[in-house]
Structure formats: C-alpha cells, structure tokens
Amino acid sequence: MTVFARIGTLLLALCLSLPALAIGLDQAKSQLESAKSQGLVGETATGYLAVVKNQGQAQAIVEAINEARRDEYARIAEKHGIAVTKVESVAGKKAIEKTPTGQYIKVNGEWREK
C-alpha cells in the first residue's frame, strides 16, 4: 500500500468516526446540569453556553444545546418582529440570573463562579 493510500484510508476512518463525537439534543439536555455543576459548561451574556473546561462531552453538549437555542431564538425573533440579537441578549441575561451559586457565568470575557 502506498503512502497516499494509507493517508487516504486514515482520513476516511477519521471522517467516519467524527459523527460519533456528536450527541443528540436529548442526551445533551440530560447531561447539561451535571456538566454545569462540574464546572465544565457555563452561561454567557450572549444567550449561549460555552465550554469552561474542555473535558468529557462538554463541547458536544454546548454545540447541541446552542444549536437548539439558535433555532428557538430565531423563531421568537421572527414571531415578534425583532432582531435575533435582542432575543439573545435577553435570554443571556435571564440565564445568568437563573444560574445557581457555584456554577460558572462569563462576565466581561472572564469566567466567574457565581
């Protein structure tokens, strides 16, 4: 097998394994509170989650939840005839307010334990 064939085989195997890293929304929802309480994931003023510590499935949880949030924010903005950014900022403010003590929020670009 040539070097190019080996590289091609390796790339194919890598590409086929990438979807396995993603998780579904239901699984992300079921793991979200645990990820937040472990300090892996936190809320931001933009209305979206972000990774605090990139461990376990933190990134996959953030991506799945944020995709659902983006869709919902767009739906709300369209329904009320307002900018999506307005919905995002209101949602972010509410999420930060609701975040329990001990979990992380991003304030002025820095993670803080609430």
N, CA, C and O atoms as CSV, one atom per row, in Angstrom:
chain,resi,resn,atom,element,x,y,z
A,1,MET,N,N,0.853,-1.183,0.000
A,1,MET,CA,C,0.000,0.000,0.000
A,1,MET,C,C,0.891,1.235,0.000
A,1,MET,O,O,1.836,1.327,0.784
A,2,THR,N,N,0.589,2.180,-0.877
A,2,THR,CA,C,1.400,3.393,-0.971
A,2,THR,C,C,1.118,4.311,0.210
A,2,THR,O,O,0.130,4.147,0.927
A,3,VAL,N,N,1.985,5.256,0.391
A,3,VAL,CA,C,1.817,6.243,1.462
A,3,VAL,C,C,0.514,7.008,1.270
A,3,VAL,O,O,-0.203,7.269,2.236
A,4,PHE,N,N,0.204,7.371,0.017
A,4,PHE,CA,C,-1.020,8.122,-0.257
A,4,PHE,C,C,-2.266,7.285,0.055
A,4,PHE,O,O,-3.259,7.806,0.562
A,5,ALA,N,N,-2.207,6.014,-0.245
A,5,ALA,CA,C,-3.336,5.130,0.055
A,5,ALA,C,C,-3.522,4.997,1.553
A,5,ALA,O,O,-4.652,4.973,2.040
A,6,ARG,N,N,-2.425,4.911,2.287
A,6,ARG,CA,C,-2.506,4.823,3.754
A,6,ARG,C,C,-3.094,6.100,4.342
A,6,ARG,O,O,-3.939,6.052,5.235
A,7,ILE,N,N,-2.645,7.222,3.841
A,7,ILE,CA,C,-3.169,8.511,4.321
A,7,ILE,C,C,-4.655,8.612,4.007
A,7,ILE,O,O,-5.446,9.052,4.842
A,8,GLY,N,N,-5.033,8.200,2.786
A,8,GLY,CA,C,-6.446,8.225,2.402
A,8,GLY,C,C,-7.285,7.342,3.290
A,8,GLY,O,O,-8.384,7.731,3.685
A,9,THR,N,N,-6.790,6.157,3.617
A,9,THR,CA,C,-7.509,5.236,4.497
A,9,THR,C,C,-7.649,5.838,5.890
A,9,THR,O,O,-8.711,5.747,6.506
A,10,LEU,N,N,-6.575,6.453,6.387
A,10,LEU,CA,C,-6.602,7.083,7.703
A,10,LEU,C,C,-7.608,8.233,7.740
A,10,LEU,O,O,-8.380,8.357,8.691
A,11,LEU,N,N,-7.596,9.068,6.709
A,11,LEU,CA,C,-8.540,10.191,6.651
A,11,LEU,C,C,-9.983,9.709,6.588
A,11,LEU,O,O,-10.864,10.284,7.229
A,12,LEU,N,N,-10.221,8.667,5.824
A,12,LEU,CA,C,-11.565,8.110,5.732
A,12,LEU,C,C,-12.031,7.593,7.092
A,12,LEU,O,O,-13.164,7.844,7.502
A,13,ALA,N,N,-11.168,6.882,7.778
A,13,ALA,CA,C,-11.515,6.356,9.100
A,13,ALA,C,C,-11.801,7.493,10.075
A,13,ALA,O,O,-12.732,7.413,10.876
A,14,LEU,N,N,-10.997,8.550,10.004
A,14,LEU,CA,C,-11.200,9.699,10.873
A,14,LEU,C,C,-12.532,10.373,10.586
A,14,LEU,O,O,-13.270,10.706,11.512
A,15,CYS,N,N,-12.841,10.574,9.330
A,15,CYS,CA,C,-14.100,11.227,8.948
A,15,CYS,C,C,-15.309,10.401,9.363
A,15,CYS,O,O,-16.334,10.955,9.758
A,16,LEU,N,N,-15.197,9.109,9.276
A,16,LEU,CA,C,-16.317,8.259,9.668
A,16,LEU,C,C,-16.520,8.234,11.181
A,16,LEU,O,O,-17.627,7.975,11.654
A,17,SER,N,N,-15.467,8.500,11.937
A,17,SER,CA,C,-15.592,8.474,13.390
A,17,SER,C,C,-16.072,9.799,13.961
A,17,SER,O,O,-16.558,9.826,15.092
A,18,LEU,N,N,-15.955,10.905,13.221
A,18,LEU,CA,C,-16.346,12.217,13.733
A,18,LEU,C,C,-17.813,12.308,14.139
A,18,LEU,O,O,-18.086,12.873,15.198
A,19,PRO,N,N,-18.785,11.789,13.369
A,19,PRO,CA,C,-20.168,11.890,13.803
A,19,PRO,C,C,-20.432,11.208,15.145
A,19,PRO,O,O,-21.384,11.560,15.842
A,20,ALA,N,N,-19.610,10.250,15.505
A,20,ALA,CA,C,-19.790,9.571,16.785
A,20,ALA,C,C,-19.497,10.507,17.954
A,20,ALA,O,O,-19.969,10.274,19.066
A,21,LEU,N,N,-18.720,11.566,17.711
A,21,LEU,CA,C,-18.401,12.510,18.763
A,21,LEU,C,C,-19.588,13.428,19.086
A,21,LEU,O,O,-19.692,13.935,20.203
A,22,ALA,N,N,-20.457,13.635,18.138
A,22,ALA,CA,C,-21.629,14.483,18.336
A,22,ALA,C,C,-22.658,13.729,19.180
A,22,ALA,O,O,-22.721,12.500,19.165
A,23,ILE,N,N,-23.446,14.488,19.903
A,23,ILE,CA,C,-24.520,13.874,20.674
A,23,ILE,C,C,-25.831,14.549,20.302
A,23,ILE,O,O,-25.844,15.672,19.799
A,24,GLY,N,N,-26.911,13.864,20.550
A,24,GLY,CA,C,-28.221,14.413,20.252
A,24,GLY,C,C,-28.671,15.395,21.309
A,24,GLY,O,O,-28.094,15.470,22.394
A,25,LEU,N,N,-29.708,16.149,20.982
A,25,LEU,CA,C,-30.232,17.158,21.896
A,25,LEU,C,C,-30.726,16.543,23.189
A,25,LEU,O,O,-30.456,17.080,24.263
A,26,ASP,N,N,-31.438,15.435,23.117
A,26,ASP,CA,C,-31.953,14.807,24.343
A,26,ASP,C,C,-30.819,14.394,25.269
A,26,ASP,O,O,-30.895,14.596,26.480
A,27,GLN,N,N,-29.778,13.821,24.704
A,27,GLN,CA,C,-28.635,13.416,25.515
A,27,GLN,C,C,-27.940,14.644,26.099
A,27,GLN,O,O,-27.538,14.634,27.263
A,28,ALA,N,N,-27.799,15.691,25.306
A,28,ALA,CA,C,-27.170,16.925,25.785
A,28,ALA,C,C,-27.979,17.527,26.924
A,28,ALA,O,O,-27.412,17.965,27.926
A,29,LYS,N,N,-29.300,17.552,26.779
A,29,LYS,CA,C,-30.156,18.086,27.841
A,29,LYS,C,C,-29.995,17.284,29.124
A,29,LYS,O,O,-29.949,17.849,30.217
A,30,SER,N,N,-29.911,15.960,28.986
A,30,SER,CA,C,-29.803,15.116,30.173
A,30,SER,C,C,-28.452,15.271,30.868
A,30,SER,O,O,-28.340,14.985,32.060
A,31,GLN,N,N,-27.434,15.715,30.148
A,31,GLN,CA,C,-26.099,15.872,30.723
A,31,GLN,C,C,-25.760,17.318,31.098
A,31,GLN,O,O,-24.724,17.573,31.713
A,32,LEU,N,N,-26.620,18.252,30.733
A,32,LEU,CA,C,-26.306,19.668,30.914
A,32,LEU,C,C,-26.114,20.062,32.369
A,32,LEU,O,O,-25.102,20.681,32.701
A,33,GLU,N,N,-27.032,19.731,33.229
A,33,GLU,CA,C,-26.921,20.159,34.629
A,33,GLU,C,C,-25.674,19.591,35.290
A,33,GLU,O,O,-25.005,20.273,36.066
A,34,SER,N,N,-25.371,18.348,34.981
A,34,SER,CA,C,-24.163,17.731,35.526
A,34,SER,C,C,-22.921,18.463,35.023
A,34,SER,O,O,-22.005,18.735,35.798
A,35,ALA,N,N,-22.889,18.778,33.741
A,35,ALA,CA,C,-21.749,19.494,33.167
A,35,ALA,C,C,-21.605,20.881,33.788
A,35,ALA,O,O,-20.490,21.342,34.034
A,36,LYS,N,N,-22.730,21.541,34.040
A,36,LYS,CA,C,-22.679,22.854,34.685
A,36,LYS,C,C,-22.182,22.739,36.121
A,36,LYS,O,O,-21.327,23.520,36.537
A,37,SER,N,N,-22.697,21.786,36.882
A,37,SER,CA,C,-22.305,21.651,38.282
A,37,SER,C,C,-20.856,21.189,38.434
A,37,SER,O,O,-20.232,21.431,39.467
A,38,GLN,N,N,-20.318,20.524,37.404
A,38,GLN,CA,C,-18.910,20.118,37.420
A,38,GLN,C,C,-17.982,21.238,36.956
A,38,GLN,O,O,-16.761,21.089,36.983
A,39,GLY,N,N,-18.561,22.352,36.534
A,39,GLY,CA,C,-17.764,23.479,36.073
A,39,GLY,C,C,-17.197,23.308,34.677
A,39,GLY,O,O,-16.202,23.940,34.321
A,40,LEU,N,N,-17.832,22.451,33.886
A,40,LEU,CA,C,-17.362,22.217,32.521
A,40,LEU,C,C,-17.995,23.177,31.529
A,40,LEU,O,O,-17.387,23.524,30.516
A,41,VAL,N,N,-19.216,23.605,31.822
A,41,VAL,CA,C,-20.024,24.417,30.916
A,41,VAL,C,C,-20.613,25.578,31.698
A,41,VAL,O,O,-20.991,25.422,32.859
A,42,GLY,N,N,-20.694,26.750,31.063
A,42,GLY,CA,C,-21.274,27.907,31.731
A,42,GLY,C,C,-22.115,28.744,30.785
A,42,GLY,O,O,-22.082,28.566,29.567
A,43,GLU,N,N,-22.862,29.652,31.369
A,43,GLU,CA,C,-23.736,30.562,30.622
A,43,GLU,C,C,-22.988,31.844,30.268
A,43,GLU,O,O,-22.096,32.286,30.993
A,44,THR,N,N,-23.374,32.428,29.132
A,44,THR,CA,C,-22.780,33.695,28.703
A,44,THR,C,C,-23.879,34.723,28.475
A,44,THR,O,O,-25.055,34.379,28.350
A,45,ALA,N,N,-23.480,35.988,28.422
A,45,ALA,CA,C,-24.430,37.080,28.197
A,45,ALA,C,C,-25.006,37.065,26.791
A,45,ALA,O,O,-25.975,37.774,26.516
A,46,THR,N,N,-24.434,36.276,25.901
A,46,THR,CA,C,-24.923,36.206,24.527
A,46,THR,C,C,-26.110,35.258,24.382
A,46,THR,O,O,-26.680,35.134,23.299
A,47,GLY,N,N,-26.480,34.590,25.473
A,47,GLY,CA,C,-27.607,33.668,25.414
A,47,GLY,C,C,-27.214,32.247,25.066
A,47,GLY,O,O,-28.071,31.381,24.895
A,48,TYR,N,N,-25.933,32.012,24.964
A,48,TYR,CA,C,-25.444,30.688,24.599
A,48,TYR,C,C,-24.520,30.144,25.675
A,48,TYR,O,O,-23.960,30.888,26.480
A,49,LEU,N,N,-24.378,28.831,25.665
A,49,LEU,CA,C,-23.443,28.165,26.549
A,49,LEU,C,C,-22.048,28.251,25.961
A,49,LEU,O,O,-21.881,28.476,24.763
A,50,ALA,N,N,-21.051,28.072,26.808
A,50,ALA,CA,C,-19.673,27.964,26.344
A,50,ALA,C,C,-18.950,26.970,27.247
A,50,ALA,O,O,-19.367,26.711,28.375
A,51,VAL,N,N,-17.877,26.431,26.732
A,51,VAL,CA,C,-17.075,25.465,27.476
A,51,VAL,C,C,-16.171,26.213,28.446
A,51,VAL,O,O,-15.446,27.128,28.053
A,52,VAL,N,N,-16.218,25.821,29.706
A,52,VAL,CA,C,-15.328,26.377,30.726
A,52,VAL,C,C,-14.067,25.514,30.780
A,52,VAL,O,O,-12.951,26.030,30.721
A,53,LYS,N,N,-14.250,24.206,30.894
A,53,LYS,CA,C,-13.156,23.225,30.900
A,53,LYS,C,C,-13.489,22.174,29.854
A,53,LYS,O,O,-14.528,21.519,29.937
A,54,ASN,N,N,-12.623,22.012,28.881
A,54,ASN,CA,C,-12.891,21.087,27.789
A,54,ASN,C,C,-12.564,19.650,28.206
A,54,ASN,O,O,-11.506,19.107,27.885
A,55,GLN,N,N,-13.511,19.062,28.930
A,55,GLN,CA,C,-13.368,17.686,29.394
A,55,GLN,C,C,-14.642,16.921,29.065
A,55,GLN,O,O,-15.713,17.511,28.921
A,56,GLY,N,N,-14.516,15.613,28.948
A,56,GLY,CA,C,-15.680,14.778,28.680
A,56,GLY,C,C,-16.388,15.226,27.417
A,56,GLY,O,O,-15.763,15.442,26.379
A,57,GLN,N,N,-17.697,15.362,27.519
A,57,GLN,CA,C,-18.505,15.751,26.358
A,57,GLN,C,C,-18.948,17.204,26.428
A,57,GLN,O,O,-19.972,17.571,25.852
A,58,ALA,N,N,-18.181,18.032,27.131
A,58,ALA,CA,C,-18.550,19.437,27.302
A,58,ALA,C,C,-18.806,20.125,25.963
A,58,ALA,O,O,-19.829,20.789,25.794
A,59,GLN,N,N,-17.888,19.975,25.012
A,59,GLN,CA,C,-18.034,20.646,23.717
A,59,GLN,C,C,-19.269,20.152,22.970
A,59,GLN,O,O,-19.996,20.951,22.378
A,60,ALA,N,N,-19.508,18.853,22.993
A,60,ALA,CA,C,-20.668,18.281,22.294
A,60,ALA,C,C,-21.967,18.760,22.921
A,60,ALA,O,O,-22.937,19.027,22.212
A,61,ILE,N,N,-21.994,18.872,24.241
A,61,ILE,CA,C,-23.184,19.373,24.943
A,61,ILE,C,C,-23.450,20.817,24.526
A,61,ILE,O,O,-24.577,21.170,24.177
A,62,VAL,N,N,-22.427,21.637,24.562
A,62,VAL,CA,C,-22.550,23.054,24.184
A,62,VAL,C,C,-23.064,23.184,22.753
A,62,VAL,O,O,-23.970,23.975,22.488
A,63,GLU,N,N,-22.496,22.420,21.839
A,63,GLU,CA,C,-22.907,22.519,20.437
A,63,GLU,C,C,-24.368,22.119,20.236
A,63,GLU,O,O,-25.101,22.798,19.517
A,64,ALA,N,N,-24.793,21.031,20.863
A,64,ALA,CA,C,-26.177,20.568,20.698
A,64,ALA,C,C,-27.178,21.547,21.310
A,64,ALA,O,O,-28.193,21.869,20.691
A,65,ILE,N,N,-26.895,22.013,22.507
A,65,ILE,CA,C,-27.806,22.952,23.181
A,65,ILE,C,C,-27.832,24.283,22.432
A,65,ILE,O,O,-28.904,24.847,22.214
A,66,ASN,N,N,-26.675,24.784,22.042
A,66,ASN,CA,C,-26.631,26.076,21.348
A,66,ASN,C,C,-27.337,26.026,20.000
A,66,ASN,O,O,-27.951,27.012,19.592
A,67,GLU,N,N,-27.264,24.917,19.313
A,67,GLU,CA,C,-27.989,24.783,18.042
A,67,GLU,C,C,-29.495,24.910,18.283
A,67,GLU,O,O,-30.192,25.598,17.536
A,68,ALA,N,N,-29.988,24.250,19.319
A,68,ALA,CA,C,-31.414,24.341,19.650
A,68,ALA,C,C,-31.778,25.756,20.090
A,68,ALA,O,O,-32.841,26.262,19.731
A,69,ARG,N,N,-30.904,26.393,20.862
A,69,ARG,CA,C,-31.164,27.775,21.284
A,69,ARG,C,C,-31.211,28.708,20.080
A,69,ARG,O,O,-32.095,29.561,19.996
A,70,ARG,N,N,-30.275,28.560,19.151
A,70,ARG,CA,C,-30.272,29.415,17.952
A,70,ARG,C,C,-31.596,29.316,17.205
A,70,ARG,O,O,-32.166,30.323,16.786
A,71,ASP,N,N,-32.072,28.092,17.047
A,71,ASP,CA,C,-33.344,27.876,16.351
A,71,ASP,C,C,-34.499,28.538,17.098
A,71,ASP,O,O,-35.355,29.177,16.488
A,72,GLU,N,N,-34.518,28.383,18.410
A,72,GLU,CA,C,-35.595,28.961,19.218
A,72,GLU,C,C,-35.529,30.484,19.218
A,72,GLU,O,O,-36.558,31.149,19.101
A,73,TYR,N,N,-34.333,31.038,19.348
A,73,TYR,CA,C,-34.186,32.500,19.326
A,73,TYR,C,C,-34.663,33.069,17.992
A,73,TYR,O,O,-35.319,34.110,17.956
A,74,ALA,N,N,-34.338,32.393,16.909
A,74,ALA,CA,C,-34.766,32.845,15.575
A,74,ALA,C,C,-36.286,32.792,15.465
A,74,ALA,O,O,-36.901,33.695,14.898
A,75,ARG,N,N,-36.893,31.732,16.007
A,75,ARG,CA,C,-38.350,31.594,15.974
A,75,ARG,C,C,-39.008,32.726,16.761
A,75,ARG,O,O,-39.969,33.336,16.294
A,76,ILE,N,N,-38.494,32.999,17.942
A,76,ILE,CA,C,-39.051,34.068,18.791
A,76,ILE,C,C,-38.887,35.422,18.113
A,76,ILE,O,O,-39.822,36.224,18.091
A,77,ALA,N,N,-37.711,35.680,17.561
A,77,ALA,CA,C,-37.454,36.966,16.898
A,77,ALA,C,C,-38.400,37.177,15.726
A,77,ALA,O,O,-38.943,38.267,15.543
A,78,GLU,N,N,-38.591,36.138,14.943
A,78,GLU,CA,C,-39.493,36.252,13.794
A,78,GLU,C,C,-40.930,36.483,14.246
A,78,GLU,O,O,-41.643,37.309,13.676
A,79,LYS,N,N,-41.343,35.762,15.258
A,79,LYS,CA,C,-42.714,35.882,15.774
A,79,LYS,C,C,-43.015,37.301,16.253
A,79,LYS,O,O,-44.121,37.807,16.061
A,80,HIS,N,N,-42.025,37.939,16.877
A,80,HIS,CA,C,-42.242,39.263,17.462
A,80,HIS,C,C,-41.682,40.404,16.608
A,80,HIS,O,O,-41.784,41.573,16.979
A,81,GLY,N,N,-41.093,40.054,15.465
A,81,GLY,CA,C,-40.570,41.084,14.572
A,81,GLY,C,C,-39.425,41.880,15.161
A,81,GLY,O,O,-39.325,43.089,14.953
A,82,ILE,N,N,-38.560,41.197,15.899
A,82,ILE,CA,C,-37.403,41.870,16.495
A,82,ILE,C,C,-36.119,41.169,16.052
A,82,ILE,O,O,-36.155,40.079,15.483
A,83,ALA,N,N,-35.009,41.804,16.319
A,83,ALA,CA,C,-33.711,41.247,15.943
A,83,ALA,C,C,-33.374,40.044,16.812
A,83,ALA,O,O,-33.685,40.015,18.003
A,84,VAL,N,N,-32.743,39.065,16.210
A,84,VAL,CA,C,-32.307,37.880,16.950
A,84,VAL,C,C,-31.351,38.284,18.071
A,84,VAL,O,O,-31.374,37.690,19.149
A,85,THR,N,N,-30.516,39.282,17.824
A,85,THR,CA,C,-29.556,39.717,18.845
A,85,THR,C,C,-30.255,40.223,20.104
A,85,THR,O,O,-29.737,40.067,21.209
A,86,LYS,N,N,-31.417,40.822,19.940
A,86,LYS,CA,C,-32.197,41.279,21.103
A,86,LYS,C,C,-32.666,40.074,21.920
A,86,LYS,O,O,-32.567,40.077,23.147
A,87,VAL,N,N,-33.173,39.051,21.242
A,87,VAL,CA,C,-33.625,37.828,21.919
A,87,VAL,C,C,-32.447,37.177,22.626
A,87,VAL,O,O,-32.571,36.740,23.770
A,88,GLU,N,N,-31.300,37.110,21.949
A,88,GLU,CA,C,-30.113,36.500,22.539
A,88,GLU,C,C,-29.685,37.215,23.820
A,88,GLU,O,O,-29.374,36.571,24.822
A,89,SER,N,N,-29.671,38.547,23.783
A,89,SER,CA,C,-29.217,39.290,24.965
A,89,SER,C,C,-30.185,39.159,26.130
A,89,SER,O,O,-29.756,39.055,27.279
A,90,VAL,N,N,-31.484,39.162,25.852
A,90,VAL,CA,C,-32.476,38.963,26.916
A,90,VAL,C,C,-32.345,37.553,27.498
A,90,VAL,O,O,-32.383,37.370,28.714
A,91,ALA,N,N,-32.194,36.573,26.627
A,91,ALA,CA,C,-32.038,35.185,27.080
A,91,ALA,C,C,-30.762,35.025,27.897
A,91,ALA,O,O,-30.758,34.334,28.915
A,92,GLY,N,N,-29.695,35.653,27.459
A,92,GLY,CA,C,-28.430,35.586,28.195
A,92,GLY,C,C,-28.542,36.184,29.576
A,92,GLY,O,O,-28.047,35.615,30.550
A,93,LYS,N,N,-29.195,37.338,29.666
A,93,LYS,CA,C,-29.373,37.990,30.966
A,93,LYS,C,C,-30.181,37.090,31.903
A,93,LYS,O,O,-29.820,36.916,33.067
A,94,LYS,N,N,-31.278,36.518,31.389
A,94,LYS,CA,C,-32.112,35.637,32.205
A,94,LYS,C,C,-31.350,34.380,32.631
A,94,LYS,O,O,-31.462,33.942,33.776
A,95,ALA,N,N,-30.582,33.805,31.715
A,95,ALA,CA,C,-29.824,32.587,32.028
A,95,ALA,C,C,-28.794,32.853,33.122
A,95,ALA,O,O,-28.611,32.037,34.025
A,96,ILE,N,N,-28.127,33.992,33.033
A,96,ILE,CA,C,-27.139,34.345,34.059
A,96,ILE,C,C,-27.827,34.572,35.400
A,96,ILE,O,O,-27.322,34.137,36.436
A,97,GLU,N,N,-28.979,35.250,35.392
A,97,GLU,CA,C,-29.725,35.477,36.635
A,97,GLU,C,C,-30.155,34.164,37.279
A,97,GLU,O,O,-30.127,34.028,38.502
A,98,LYS,N,N,-30.554,33.194,36.448
A,98,LYS,CA,C,-31.044,31.908,36.949
A,98,LYS,C,C,-29.927,30.939,37.347
A,98,LYS,O,O,-30.181,29.939,38.018
A,99,THR,N,N,-28.709,31.231,36.939
A,99,THR,CA,C,-27.601,30.326,37.243
A,99,THR,C,C,-27.400,30.229,38.749
A,99,THR,O,O,-27.225,31.246,39.420
A,100,PRO,N,N,-27.425,29.011,39.284
A,100,PRO,CA,C,-27.258,28.832,40.729
A,100,PRO,C,C,-25.833,29.151,41.198
A,100,PRO,O,O,-24.883,29.116,40.415
A,101,THR,N,N,-25.711,29.453,42.459
A,101,THR,CA,C,-24.413,29.667,43.087
A,101,THR,C,C,-23.547,28.431,42.881
A,101,THR,O,O,-24.013,27.299,43.009
A,102,GLY,N,N,-22.290,28.668,42.564
A,102,GLY,CA,C,-21.352,27.572,42.360
A,102,GLY,C,C,-21.142,27.205,40.902
A,102,GLY,O,O,-20.183,26.509,40.568
A,103,GLN,N,N,-22.031,27.668,40.030
A,103,GLN,CA,C,-21.865,27.400,38.603
A,103,GLN,C,C,-21.216,28.609,37.940
A,103,GLN,O,O,-21.125,29.684,38.533
A,104,TYR,N,N,-20.763,28.417,36.694
A,104,TYR,CA,C,-19.985,29.444,36.015
A,104,TYR,C,C,-20.802,30.296,35.061
A,104,TYR,O,O,-21.694,29.824,34.355
A,105,ILE,N,N,-20.449,31.591,35.074
A,105,ILE,CA,C,-21.002,32.559,34.131
A,105,ILE,C,C,-19.821,33.345,33.553
A,105,ILE,O,O,-18.790,33.513,34.204
A,106,LYS,N,N,-19.993,33.816,32.333
A,106,LYS,CA,C,-18.929,34.604,31.707
A,106,LYS,C,C,-19.312,36.071,31.783
A,106,LYS,O,O,-20.328,36.488,31.227
A,107,VAL,N,N,-18.489,36.853,32.477
A,107,VAL,CA,C,-18.732,38.276,32.669
A,107,VAL,C,C,-17.511,39.042,32.169
A,107,VAL,O,O,-16.385,38.792,32.598
A,108,ASN,N,N,-17.753,39.976,31.256
A,108,ASN,CA,C,-16.663,40.777,30.677
A,108,ASN,C,C,-15.525,39.911,30.153
A,108,ASN,O,O,-14.350,40.235,30.324
A,109,GLY,N,N,-15.892,38.801,29.510
A,109,GLY,CA,C,-14.917,37.935,28.881
A,109,GLY,C,C,-14.193,36.976,29.816
A,109,GLY,O,O,-13.301,36.243,29.387
A,110,GLU,N,N,-14.571,36.977,31.087
A,110,GLU,CA,C,-13.908,36.107,32.055
A,110,GLU,C,C,-14.916,35.197,32.741
A,110,GLU,O,O,-16.036,35.603,33.050
A,111,TRP,N,N,-14.494,33.954,32.973
A,111,TRP,CA,C,-15.356,33.014,33.699
A,111,TRP,C,C,-15.289,33.334,35.176
A,111,TRP,O,O,-14.216,33.550,35.741
A,112,ARG,N,N,-16.483,33.360,35.799
A,112,ARG,CA,C,-16.598,33.584,37.234
A,112,ARG,C,C,-17.552,32.564,37.827
A,112,ARG,O,O,-18.578,32.225,37.238
A,113,GLU,N,N,-17.192,32.092,38.986
A,113,GLU,CA,C,-18.099,31.209,39.701
A,113,GLU,C,C,-19.122,32.091,40.396
A,113,GLU,O,O,-18.763,33.004,41.140
A,114,LYS,N,N,-20.372,31.819,40.156
A,114,LYS,CA,C,-21.429,32.660,40.731
A,114,LYS,C,C,-21.620,32.322,42.194
A,114,LYS,O,O,-22.466,32.920,42.860
